[in-house]
Amino acid sequence: MLVEELRAEIAANGGWMPFVRYMERVVQAYYGKSDRQFGRGGDFVTAPELGNLFGRTLARQIQELEGPILEFGAGSGALAHALLAQKLEREYFILETSAALRRRQGERLGTKVKFLERLPERFRGVVIANEVVDALPVHAVRWTEDGILERGVGPRLTWEDRPARGALLDAARAIEVPIPYESEIGLAGRAWMRSLAERLEQGVIFVIDYGFPRREYYHPQRAMGTLMGHSRHRTRGDPFERPGEQDLTAHVDFSALAEAARDAGAEVLGYANQAQFLVNCGITDVLAEANVENALHYAPIAAEAQKLLSPAEMGELFKVLAVGRDINAPLLGFSQGDRRHTL
Ligand SMILES: C[S@@+](CC[C@H](N)C(=O)[O-])C[C@H]1O[C@@H](n2cnc3c(N)ncnc32)[C@H](O)[C@@H]1O
């Protein structure tokens, strides 16, 4: 049982576990089960799970780029399925940490995809991470009158805070917030981006996820942070409720990812909200290919477009960040409304 394992690890570590370690354990356990996360009967619905409109539109951007595709965290395999159907004639690699989901993806996609065990030493091509960075473990931090604290977990699986140290303290000091304030710092996300960007010899990395630039992320009104549990389409505030049974996520600080990519020598090529990106890629042309006369066929596609584009749904909260190396032409997806300057 995960709860017993967590308690044992906390006891072995002097009665405390940093929150980042707790999140790593529970997210791993959560994705270790392949049967229930995705889709309408699951815990949440991602853009590729809505249908193939997202994939067909993203394919128009990929078509302008060269090389194989590497998808991180492919979930049920829905995006790979939609992209492969577009006959892009590329090799398709998946790097998925959950063995159970790897199996599920393998069953759905067969020999059309190859699985990677770890980051390749070098990569040329197109990297996609849709709703993956929000699942990477974050450090939880409290800025108080008495100093900056790292939030962690005590023996009873409740919050316990200790003074922050090292790289976390440095990162927390660099963020301007009113006091008192609680939030998250995604050091693992930054490291992920840095090592990926270092290995990218030529091509583009697309990170698609919910989040903000730093100034909005650490906004005075967001003084309780962005941690969320997801279960059965409801968000839950308590990260210690049923560990491993609910997904745990934090919003993405896109400024931090952009900085990490630049540190690795890559260039930030574009940053836009999901609606703008999909419109730039020609989602309306993809929609126009659907048979408007046939309501039965058209209604679900129109509903899908509404979810992807509406500012009240995924259109504004979700962003697309592209970083790359050795790309000379502007990217289709950022031809209008590029908000790089806000990062
Ligand atoms: C919210 S799901 C998104 C799935 C899919 N991309 C989609 O949009 O439907 C997160 C996915 O990332 C995977 N994952 C979590 N941490 C990862 C990591 N460090 N590297 C690669 N995949 C990871 C999970 O197993 C899962 O497949």
The ligand as a MOL file (V3000), in Angstrom:
LIG
                    3D

  0  0  0     0  0            999 V3000
M  V30 BEGIN CTAB
M  V30 COUNTS 27 29 0 0 0
M  V30 BEGIN ATOM
M  V30 1 C -2.0600 14.2600 -17.9340 0
M  V30 2 S -1.3440 12.8970 -18.7590 0 CHG=1
M  V30 3 C -1.3220 13.5300 -20.4260 0
M  V30 4 C -1.3670 12.4430 -21.4610 0
M  V30 5 C -1.3860 12.8810 -22.9180 0
M  V30 6 N -0.2300 13.6580 -23.2760 0
M  V30 7 C -2.6500 13.6410 -23.2410 0
M  V30 8 O -2.5700 14.8320 -23.5060 0
M  V30 9 O -3.7280 13.0320 -23.1930 0 CHG=-1
M  V30 10 C 0.3640 12.9010 -18.2680 0
M  V30 11 C 1.2170 11.8660 -18.9670 0
M  V30 12 O 2.6090 12.1180 -18.6950 0
M  V30 13 C 3.2310 10.9240 -18.2660 0
M  V30 14 N 4.4050 11.3280 -17.4570 0
M  V30 15 C 4.4400 11.7760 -16.1880 0
M  V30 16 N 5.7090 12.1140 -15.8580 0
M  V30 17 C 6.4740 11.9040 -16.9610 0
M  V30 18 C 7.8610 12.0620 -17.2740 0
M  V30 19 N 8.7160 12.5030 -16.3490 0
M  V30 20 N 8.2960 11.7420 -18.5170 0
M  V30 21 C 7.4280 11.2800 -19.4440 0
M  V30 22 N 6.1150 11.0980 -19.2050 0
M  V30 23 C 5.6410 11.4030 -17.9900 0
M  V30 24 C 2.1170 10.1810 -17.5760 0
M  V30 25 O 2.3930 8.8180 -17.3830 0
M  V30 26 C 0.9730 10.4340 -18.5690 0
M  V30 27 O 1.0680 9.6150 -19.6990 0
M  V30 END ATOM
M  V30 BEGIN BOND
M  V30 1 1 1 2
M  V30 2 1 2 3
M  V30 3 1 2 10
M  V30 4 1 3 4
M  V30 5 1 4 5
M  V30 6 1 5 6
M  V30 7 1 5 7
M  V30 8 2 7 8
M  V30 9 1 7 9
M  V30 10 1 10 11
M  V30 11 1 11 12
M  V30 12 1 11 26
M  V30 13 1 12 13
M  V30 14 1 13 14
M  V30 15 1 13 24
M  V30 16 1 14 15
M  V30 17 1 14 23
M  V30 18 2 15 16
M  V30 19 1 16 17
M  V30 20 1 17 18
M  V30 21 2 17 23
M  V30 22 1 18 19
M  V30 23 2 18 20
M  V30 24 1 20 21
M  V30 25 2 21 22
M  V30 26 1 22 23
M  V30 27 1 24 25
M  V30 28 1 24 26
M  V30 29 1 26 27
M  V30 END BOND
M  V30 END CTAB
M  END
